[in-house]
């Protein structure tokens, strides 16, 4: 069974930190005369979502348990809330999360790969 992002954790990245990187999904072919032909590379492709979440000590502990136990240190995919309010997205960690402590709150930087 695919893991689900825990209810106790923040559901969104901070607004100022959020970034999306869409895939380069167009392939161009040169032709002898005229503009290059363009077509979609695939109908479904992965894209990245990244940002920072602010967590309390308890939330950060829960996050570390989720990362270690539920998604095998990021090797397994999981369901994550859609920022736009749609159905949950199937994602996996693209990079190891980074965390720093500021004023008794954890700033956790996360990069996710959104799967088709």
Secondary structure as the mmCIF struct_conf table of DSSP 4:
data_model
#
loop_
_struct_conf.conf_type_id
_struct_conf.id
_struct_conf.beg_label_comp_id
_struct_conf.beg_label_asym_id
_struct_conf.beg_label_seq_id
_struct_conf.end_label_comp_id
_struct_conf.end_label_asym_id
_struct_conf.end_label_seq_id
STRN STRN1 UNK A 3 UNK A 4
TURN_TY1_P TURN_TY1_P1 UNK A 7 UNK A 8
BEND BEND1 UNK A 9 UNK A 9
BEND BEND2 UNK A 11 UNK A 12
HELX_RH_3T_P HELX_RH_3T_P1 UNK A 15 UNK A 17
STRN STRN2 UNK A 19 UNK A 21
STRN STRN3 UNK A 26 UNK A 29
BEND BEND3 UNK A 32 UNK A 35
HELX_LH_PP_P HELX_LH_PP_P1 UNK A 36 UNK A 36
STRN STRN4 UNK A 37 UNK A 40
BEND BEND4 UNK A 41 UNK A 41
BEND BEND5 UNK A 43 UNK A 44
STRN STRN5 UNK A 47 UNK A 55
HELX_RH_AL_P HELX_RH_AL_P1 UNK A 57 UNK A 65
HELX_RH_PI_P HELX_RH_PI_P1 UNK A 66 UNK A 70
BEND BEND6 UNK A 71 UNK A 71
HELX_RH_3T_P HELX_RH_3T_P2 UNK A 72 UNK A 74
TURN_TY1_P TURN_TY1_P2 UNK A 75 UNK A 75
BEND BEND7 UNK A 76 UNK A 76
STRN STRN6 UNK A 78 UNK A 80
TURN_TY1_P TURN_TY1_P3 UNK A 83 UNK A 84
BEND BEND8 UNK A 85 UNK A 87
HELX_LH_PP_P HELX_LH_PP_P2 UNK A 88 UNK A 88
STRN STRN7 UNK A 89 UNK A 93
BEND BEND9 UNK A 94 UNK A 95
STRN STRN8 UNK A 98 UNK A 102
TURN_TY1_P TURN_TY1_P4 UNK A 103 UNK A 104
STRN STRN9 UNK A 105 UNK A 114
#
